[in-house]
């Protein structure tokens, strides 16, 4: 199978990991073609750089939903798309959850990256959109992580939502309590 990641981004990511001492941990299991990917703990602006680099090294075409206007700006739009920006047109429907469910229906292969905290500060209550999108599309939730303590980026277990948000999110958070963010005091508690 052909590499999906461009040679430039692959080499950039390999160099970044080599210079900073980061390594890849576990990756997405084979056969998973669609899913919501949680990125946690999200405590720093550096998280995007390391997470994006990890997915380039894993050759996973992870997408980040973004207003469609950001993907059409000359030059900047091309950069946004090359980093995984996936345009969502909310002019017809203001629900991002519905928009993500529709994207899954339109594509055979799609992984959407979400930070459930919605901020780099400590957030005891996560946003529920990732969960409802996964349930609505019938896709698993993958537990992407950055562990700054061990300088490791990877994907933990694949989690199939049961429909009981409170129970499921507690189980997901329990996994993330084993990972250390760049600023641990802002991580999952």
Secondary structure, DSSP 4 states (H G I P E B T S, - for coil): ----S-HHHHHHHHHHHHHHT-EE---PPTT--EEEEEEE---STHHHHHHHHHHHHHT--EEEEEEHHHHHSTTHHHHHHHTTEEEE--SS---HHHHHHHHHHH-SSEEEEE-TT-SSS--SS--SHHHHHHHHHT-EEEEEEEETTTTEEEEEEEE---S-HHHHHHHHHHHHTTS--SSGGGS--
